[in-house]
Amino acid sequence: MTLSIAAPSFSRQSETFIRAHVRTILPDRTVLICEDGRGSETLGLPVLSNIDPYPNPCSALDRLGRAARFQWSVHVARTLRGENERRLREFFEQHRVTHCLAQFGPTGCKLTRATRRAGVKLYVHFHGYDATSLPREARWRREYRRLFRQAAGVIAPSQFILERLVALGCPQEKLHVSSCGIAPDQFPPSTHEAGQVLAVGRFVEKKAPLTTVRAFATAAGEIPGAHLHMVGDGPLLAPAQALAADLGVTGRITFHGAQPHDAVRALLARASLFVQHSVTAPNGDTEGLPVAILEAMASGVPVVSTRHSGIPEAVQEGETGLLVEEHDTEGMARAMAHLLSHPDLAAAIGQAAVPHVRAAFSHEATAARLRKIMEIAT
């Protein structure tokens, strides 16, 4: 029995959960499939890369062929065919692959034809945008219906995302909930330095970084020593920096940009509060269950976030964190100020989250769930 894990890439900084699946589900019997193979060699496993239905064109004839393939993919199908399908089936045969776990819905769609012809059981792990934003387009709804018919199982990171997949036509009996996990032992207890607030995430609409800046600016007016550290990069970084200047809090917010995981752990080890104002983006893009929130909880850092997607399934409101409605800037500011001005309460809330995260959201717990779902024996 061999497991293949397929993903667009295995080196994206924000997708630590994919690399964790590689290392924990069936580490001695796993092979990898990806479109972008850069960095995958560090995992030390057999890799089939450059799996892409639209390879980069070189000549005018190549470009014309790509345009034709694109029209086919948009209006007819998005699965791998031709040379890429042949390469994939040969890879399956060479490594005696019996199961395939595709990360993200579109990856699953690409693999339907090859897995069916190779007799490989296909499981698809949705994560967020693929179940909320993409299905606004009719062609993706069609592709997902085809995918749901073939897949042996479909995995959602939260009950919220599971319900979205049901609405898209996935049979209930094929659906399972398994959140992405973390390594709790990698997150030492925070020292809870007074006033140190941390936000981690891409600067994109569903993370609402501008709302976080506004809420912090209001809270900082009540808490003179408060300082916000924002980790991440993206199209809303420059607007967030400009907003901080307009609100007069430039000196009280540090924009760290994208940082490696070790740097995030170091910031968590000092933080007294973690904030994330997740919302549904205008294009429908929605979180699954943000890993950064779980990491904060593992560090004993209290969380202030939103009643959004799978977050309430992890953050027990009033016990392990405080939640506000999406776009409620004033409510978030009040929650931040309340915990910053009551450090003993904040520390108690943060500490209450630690055993919860260890029991339900560790990599080991996640791997055990996924093995059970896929009926894989260690």
Secondary structure, 3 states (H helix, E strand, C coil): CEEEEEEEECCCCCCHHHHHHHHHCCCCCEEEEEEECCCHHHHCCCEECCCCCCCCCCCHHHHHHHHHHHHHHHHCCCCCCHHHHHHHHHHHHHCCEEEEEEECHHHHHHHHHHHHHHCCEEEEECCCHHHHCHHHCHHHHHHHHHHHHHCCEEEECCHHHHHHHHHCCCCHHHEEECCCCECHHHCCCCCCCCCEEEEECCCCHHHCHHHHHHHHHHHHCCCCCCEEEEECCCCCHHHHHHHHHHCCCHHHEEEEECCCHHHHHHHHCCCCEEECCCCCCCCCCCCCCCHHHHHHHHCCCCEEEECCCCHHHHCCECCCEEEECCCCHHHHHHHHHHHHHCHHHHHHHHHHHHHHHHHHCEHHHHHHHHHHHHCCCC
